[in-house]
Amino acid sequence: MSVEGEKRSYGLEDLRNIWKTYSRKKSFRYGLPFIIFMIGGSFGLREWTQIRYQFSKVKGISKEEAEKMGLHKEKNVTLEGAYEDIQKLDIDNWENKRGPRPWEQNETQKKN
């Protein structure tokens, strides 16, 4: 006795049968994950692009303001300055130190 307008409730066995029929179809096995990936990807990309526009409005500070805050930029390093620093180093007197090997014990390394 079926009454019109009455909703059918699905039991556990009915849900298993529905799952078996749909899980055999290629469109369900391959198409549905693809669609979910595409829709989820669009939401993910929205978050990534929002970060881009959120931080594009951030302005930098001038050198004077940075010095007032106590931030000091390092001096500019030129090629000539780096060459002079290297010339000051003593490269004739050096000692080769062997690094540790994974198969050696720590005691043998301490003796050297």
C-alpha positions in Angstrom: 0.0 0.0 0.0 1.9 2.9 -1.3 0.7 6.4 -0.5 1.4 9.1 -2.9 3.9 11.7 -1.6 5.4 9.2 0.8 9.2 9.2 0.7 11.0 6.0 0.3 13.7 5.3 2.9 16.8 3.5 1.7 18.0 0.7 3.9 21.6 -0.5 4.1 21.1 -3.2 1.5 19.7 -0.7 -1.0 22.6 1.6 -0.5 25.0 -1.3 -1.1 23.3 -2.1 -4.3 23.4 1.5 -5.5 27.1 1.7 -4.6 27.8 -1.5 -6.6 26.0 -0.3 -9.7 27.6 3.1 -9.7 31.1 1.9 -8.8 31.3 -0.2 -11.9 30.7 2.7 -14.2 33.8 4.5 -15.6 32.2 7.9 -15.4 31.8 7.4 -11.7 35.2 5.9 -11.1 37.2 8.4 -13.2 34.9 11.3 -14.0 33.7 12.1 -10.5 37.2 12.4 -8.9 38.2 14.5 -11.8 35.3 16.8 -11.4 35.9 17.1 -7.7 39.6 17.8 -8.3 38.8 20.6 -10.8 36.2 22.2 -8.5 38.5 21.9 -5.4 41.4 23.2 -7.4 39.5 26.3 -8.4 38.8 27.0 -4.7 42.5 26.4 -3.9 43.7 28.7 -6.6 41.3 31.4 -5.4 43.1 31.4 -2.0 46.6 31.5 -3.6 45.6 34.4 -5.9 44.0 36.3 -3.0 47.4 36.3 -1.2 48.9 37.9 -4.2 46.5 40.8 -4.2 46.5 41.1 -0.4 50.2 41.7 -0.2 50.5 43.9 -3.3 49.1 46.8 -1.4 51.9 46.7 1.2 54.3 49.6 0.8 58.0 49.6 1.6 59.6 52.1 3.9 62.3 54.6 3.0 65.9 54.4 4.2 65.4 57.3 6.6 62.4 55.6 8.2 64.4 52.4 8.5 67.2 54.1 10.2 64.8 55.8 12.6 63.4 52.3 13.5 66.9 51.1 14.2 67.3 49.0 11.1 70.7 49.3 9.5 71.4 48.1 6.0 74.8 46.5 5.5 77.3 48.3 3.3 77.3 47.6 -0.3 79.9 44.9 -1.3 81.8 45.6 -4.4 83.9 43.1 -6.4 87.0 45.1 -5.6 86.3 45.1 -1.9 85.7 41.4 -1.8 89.0 40.9 -3.7 90.9 42.9 -1.2 89.4 40.9 1.7 90.5 37.7 0.0 94.0 39.0 -0.5 94.3 39.6 3.2 93.7 35.9 4.0 96.7 33.6 4.5 96.1 30.8 2.0 99.6 29.3 2.2 99.3 27.9 5.7 96.3 25.6 6.0 95.6 22.2 7.4 93.4 19.6 5.7 90.8 18.2 8.2 89.1 15.0 7.4 85.3 14.8 8.0 83.6 11.9 9.8 82.6 8.8 8.0 79.4 7.0 8.8 81.0 3.6 9.4 83.7 4.9 11.8 83.3 5.1 15.5 83.4 8.4 17.3 86.4 7.5 19.3 88.8 7.2 16.4 87.8 10.7 15.2 88.5 12.2 18.6 92.1 10.9 18.6 93.0 12.7 15.4 
